[in-house]
Amino acid sequence: MLSLVVLASCGREVPLRIGPSGLVTDLAVLEVRVWRAGACPATAMDAASVDDFGDVAVVRYYTSLNDATSVGVVPSGAHAVSVIARDAGCNVVAFGCTPNLDFGSASSADVSWSAVTPSFACPPTYDCDGAGSCFQPRQDAGH
């Protein structure tokens, strides 16, 4: 299992483990999202195609599982944590989510993920950069 560290608002570190390790061999981007509500998105596609981050307290992007060491400071309270793995074509290849993690008192948290049928999942109006990241194309003023 890969270990991440989540920092609670009081500054206390809470280990977060993603497993099983070795699941994804074609990882281009790993997105770790902490959702304000305690509920997980219903599907990987629901989580990956969100373009309004109002429901997301923290989002971090990593290009390697080994680099994924923290999701930053997370407010106290119950949150869901999702992990979305994308290949270079922005296809979601793995997903996992754990609901109702209490970051005010949790001593650790585990997120189990599984492979999913690869499917393109950038938010509407977004494009893929060819390296696994979705981006919103620049709109020139007046055009």
PEJOTA-V258314 format. One record per run of one state. SS is the DSSP state (H for helix, E for strand, C for the rest). FROM is the first residue (numbers start at 0). TO is the last residue. Records with the same first field share a line. If there is no record, write none. Layout:
SS=FROM-TO, FROM-TO
This chain:
C=0-0, 8-11, 19-27, 35-42, 48-51, 62-63, 67-68, 74-76, 86-89, 102-106, 120-124, 128-132, 136-142
E=1-7, 12-18, 28-34, 55-61, 69-73, 77-85, 90-101, 107-119, 125-127, 133-135
H=43-47, 52-54, 64-66
